[in-house]
Amino acid sequence: MNLSEVLRLAFAALGVNRLRSILTMLGITIGVFSVIGVMTAVSAMRSSIESGLSILGANNFQFGKYPVNFNLGGGNRYKYANRRDITLGQSQRYAALMEGAASSVCLKCFINGAQIVYGGHQTNPNILYAGTDGNFLVANQYTIDYGRNLSDEDVALARPVAVIGTDVGEKLFPQESPLGKTIKINTHNYLVIGVLVEKGTSFGQSQDSIALVPITRFLEDNGSAHRSLSIATEAPSHELYNATLDKAIAAMRLARELRPEQENDFDVYSNDSLISAFGKVADIVGSGALVISAIALLTAGVGIMNIMLVSVTERTKEIGIRKSIGAKKRSILAQFLFESVTLSLVGGFAGIVLGVVVGDFVAARMKADAVFPLGWATAGVLVCTAIGVGFGLYPAWKAASLDPIAALRQE
């Protein structure tokens, strides 16, 4: 028999017991879906992070009390929690030490979940309320739409002024300009001096629900106790990045008054370290998905072998007839192998389609671009083929090895 005839007979045999075939393929579908779905979502998130990460600007690094993976459960949490806070005085001394070596130094401290009120309008309690300085825009890739930025005088005099994001402006001032208006952020009054250009969302969170006030006023209004500042530093160029970082670490140690034998009681991170931190989490999630998928596929493979053995038993007389009229052993072997591989591949393709759809749906809800994980899909097809061959080989060999006379006597 030629290949087309073998395939026709294989599909015809599977069509005779459709329900049994569908239930057998379902195990493969679940196994492939579990890994493709997770890896599609993770790949979409990873691609979004690597192409659009904007937490820090180019050639920037940041000092903080905690490591970048602290909120992801990394490291010794008690060790970091017991560190001294980075104070305004230490931050200002660091900035002074870095004059001439860094393009800009930005001091910042945040309160998440603030609410802003103006007249009869109010925002949701999801505003990022930031105490900072004029370098925040450079360090975090924002620009002024209209009005002005925070100035050095605003910080030095602790003026009660604010620069707001577009979400805040649209919510509080639907019919008028926000410039020159007094808003209330968590019971504290600020004069609006500027509005930021719309920046969009990142990982499902709006970057325009933000209000910037001078760091000195922020600490006066909200207290400096138990608040640790972050310090973003921009190197003059990519070529000077490492040299600037080395000098910055030394300056930070001086500002923190650390002795030579003491280890750093602060952490430094950059875009690369943020990507790396997410990559570690993604690898853990992917490993978990692979384990679950492997268990499901192994179970499905056993199911395929079982169904094929049943099929051989049910079709013993058919095999005897075919052999008696000249069918070769390799033709019988090929037919049953194709049936096994077809069961596995159809289930695998269904799992890939479902996995990509669900994975991209999850990614879309997180505001990440949709992707098609070609590598994982290809691996899924190869694994399903291997399962079909591996678990179908014994039933196919058993069918091909039947004695035609004994098979014809089978009732």
N, C-alpha and C positions, 0 to 999 in steps of 0.2 A: 504494500500500500504506500502511496505517496503521502506527503505531509498533510496536504489539505484533507485527504480522506481520514487520516488519523484524528485530526482536529474535529472534523465533522462528527465522527463517532463519539469522541470524548464529550463534546457539548450535548449531543443527543442523549448520552447516558446520564449526564448531570441533570438534564431537563426532565427525565422520567421521575426523579424524586426531588422536586423543587424545594419543598419545605426542608427536607433533610440537608440539601445542599446549602440553603440559605442559613440555616442554624449553624452549620459547620463553618461557613465563611464568617459568621458573626464574631466568632472568637478572634479570628485574624483581624477583622475590622477594629475591634476594641483595642487590641494590642497596638496596632499601627496608629490608630487615632490618638491614643494616650501620649505617645512620644511625639508625633507630628504636631499635635495641637499645642503641646507645651513648647516645643522648640520653635514653632512658628511665632508664638507670642514673644518668646524670649529673643528670637532673632530680630523681630520688629522693634522691640524695646532697645536692644543693643545697637541696631542701626540708627535709631533715633538719637540715642545718646552720643554715639560717635560722630554723627553728622551735624547735630544741632545743640551740643552741650553749651550752655551759656551761663552757668553758675559763676564761672570766672572768665575774664577776658584773656586774649592772647598774651603769652609771656607773663602770665600772672601766677602767683602762688599765695597761699594764705596760711596764717598762723591761727591756731585755736587751742582752746583748753582740751578738747576732745579729738580723737582721731576721726577720720572721715567715715569709718565703718562702725562707729560707736553705737549708732541707732540701729545698726543691722545685727547687733549682738556680738560684734567682734571684740576680742581682747579682754583684758581684765577690767571689768566695769568699776570695781571698787577703787582700783588704782587711779583711774582717770577722774572719778567723782571726787576723790580726796585731793586732787591737785588744787593749787591756789588759783583763784580767778585771775584773769588778765585784766588789770585795772586800767582806768583812763590815764593815770600818771605813767604807768609802764608803757602804754601804747604811745603816748606823746614823746617819751624819751626815745623809744625805738624810732619813731618818725624823724626825730632830730638827728639821730645817729645815721640814718639812711639818706640824709640830704646829699644830693650830688651823685649818689650811687644808684638810686631808683628813680624811674620816671614819675611814679606817683605812689603814695601810701594812703590807703583808705581805712579808717577806723569805723567799726559798725557793731551794733548790738540790736537784737530783734525781740519783738513780742509778737507771737502768732495769735491770730484770732481776735484782733481788736475790732471795735465798731466805731464808725465815724458818723456824726450827726450834724446836719445843717438845716435850720428851720424845721419844716415838717417832713424832711426826708432823712433817711438813715440807711446805711449799708448793712449787709449781713455781717455777723461777727466772724468774718474770715479774712480781715485785712492784715497784711504784713506791715506792722508798725515798726519803722526802722530809725534808730538814732545813728547818724552818720555824718559825713562831710561832703564837700564838693567833688571829691574823687570817686564817689560811689558810682557815678554814671560811667566812668571809664572802666572801673574794676568789674562792673556787672553788665556792661554793654547796653546801657540805656542812653537816650538822648532827650533833650528838652524839645517839646513841641511848641509851646509858647510860654511867655513869662521868663523867669530866670532860675538858675541853679542855686543851691546853697553856697554861700561864700565863706571865706575864712573869718570875716567879721561876724557873720551869723553864729559861727561856732565859738569864737572868742568871747562874744557878748551874750551867748546863750539866748539868742532871740527866739521868740515863740513863732517861728515861721515853718511852713511846710510845702513840699513839692509832692503832688499827688499823681497817681496813675490814672489812665483813661477810664477804667471801670469805676473808680471813685467819682471822677468828674461827671460821668454820664448818669450815675445814680443820684448824686446830690444836686447837680445843676443841669437839669434837662433842658431848660429854656434860657439860661444865662451863663455868662462867663464866670468861672470860679475865682479868677484873679482878684485879689483884694477882699475876698470874703473870709469871714472867721468861721472855722469849723471846730468841732469838738471831738477829740480823739480820746476815748476812755476817760472822759470828764475833764480833759485839759484842752484849753483853747489855743488855736494856731491860726495865723494869717496865711492864706494860700498865696504863694509867690510864683509858682510854676506848675506846669502840667507836662507829664512825660509822653513821648511818642508811644503809640500802642505797640506792644511787643508780642502779644499772643499768649499761648499756653505752653507749658512744658510739663510732660508726664501727667496730664490731666489737671494741672493747677494753673490758674491764671497768673501771669506775671504782671498784670496791670492792676491788680487789687493790692496796691501798695501806697504807703505814705512815708515820706522821708522828712525827718526833722533834724536839727543840729544835735550831735551826740551829747553835747554839754547840757542842752535843754532837756533832752530825753532822760538823762540820768538825774537831773534835778527833779523832774516831774514824777519819775517812776522809781527813784532810789537806785543807788549803786551797789547796795549790799546784795550779795549772792548773784551778781550779774558779771559775766565774763565776756569781754569784747573779742571780736575777731579782727584780724589785721590783714588786709589784702595788699600785696606789693606787686608793682609792675616793673619788670626788668626793662632796660633801655632797648634791648634787641634780643632776638633769639640766640645770637652768638654769645651775648653776655649773660644769658639766663643763669647758667651754673655758677658763674663768678658772683653774680648778684645774690643768688640763693645762699652761697657760702657766707658772704658778708652779712646777709640778713640773719642767718642763724646765730652768728657771733654777736650781732647787735641785739638780738632778742635775749640772748643769755646775759648780756650786760644789763639790759633793761630789767630783767627778772632777778638780777644780782645773784647769779649762780656761781658757785666756786668751780674751779677747773675740774675737780674730781666728781662733781655732781652731774647726773645725767639730765638731759633736757626734760623740763616739766611742761612741755607744750608740744603740739604736733603741727606738722606742715603738710599741706596737700595742694595738688594742682589738678588741672583737667585730667591728666593721665592717671593720677591716683584715684580720682572719682570713677573713671571708666574701669580701672582695675578692680575697685571695690565692687562695682556692679557686676563685673565679669565673674568674680568669685561666687557671688550669690547665684548668678545665672548658671554657673557650672554645677553648683549643688542641686539646684532645681532640675537641671537637665539630667544629672546622675540619677536622681530619684525617679524621674520619668522613664529612664532607660531600664531601671530595675523592675518597675511596674510593668513596662511593656514586655520585657524579657519573660516574666512569669506568665503574662497573658498569652504571649506567642508560643511558649512551650506547651501550655495547656491546649491551645488551639492546634498545635502540631500533633499532639497525641490524639486529639479528636479527629483530625484528618486521617491518621493511620487507622483508627478504629473504623471510621466510615468506609474507607477503602477496603479493609479486610472484609467488612460485611458485604460490600459490593462484589468482591471476588467470590464470596460464598454464594450470593444470590445469582451470579451470572456464570457459574461453573459450566452448566450445560451449553450456554452460548459460546464460551471459550472452546469447549470440546468440538462444537460444530465448525467453528472458524478454523481450528487446527486441522480438522479432518479434511477440509477442502483446500488446504495449502497455506494457511496463514503461518508466517514464520514467528519464531519466538520473540525476535526483536520487535515485531509489529505489535504483538500483545503487550510487551513490556512498555513500548512507547505510548500505546493508547492509555494504559492505566497511569503512567507517569504524567501524561498531559492532563488527565482528569484531575490528578492531585495538584499539579502546578496551577491549573486553571482555578480550582477552588481557592487556593492560597492567594493568587494574584488578584482575582476579582475582589476578594475580601480586603486585600491590601490597598487596591486602588480606591475602594470605598472609604477606607480608613484615612488615606491621604487627603481625599477631597474634604471629608468632614473635619479632619484636623486643621487643614489650611483655613477653611471657612471659620471655624470656631476660634482658632488662634488669632486670625486677623480681626475678628470681631472684638476679642478681648483687647488687642492692641489698639483698635480704633477707639474703644472706650477710654483708653489711657492716652489718647491723642498722639499715637505713634503711627507712622506710615505703614501701610500694608506691605507684606513681603511674601515671596514664595520661596520656601527653603529647599532649593533645588538639590542641594547635597543630601539633606535628610530624606527627601522624597526618593532620590535615586537609591540611597541606602535601604529605604523601606521596600522598594521593588526587588532589590537584590536579596534581601533577607527573606522576603516572601517566596521568591523563587527557590532559595535554598531550603526553606521549610517544606515547600511542595515536593522537591526532589528528595530531601532527606527522610521525610516521614512517609513519602509515597513509594520509596524504592522497594521496601520489603514487600508490601502488598502487590506491587507490579511484578516483582520477581516471582512471587508465589503464583500469580496468575499465569505468567509466561512459562512456568515450570510444570504446570499441570499435565498429567498424562491424558492424551485425547480420548483414549478408550475409557479410562476411569471417569473422565469428565462427562462423556456421553451417557454413562449409566446413572449419573447423578440425577435424582428426582427433585 
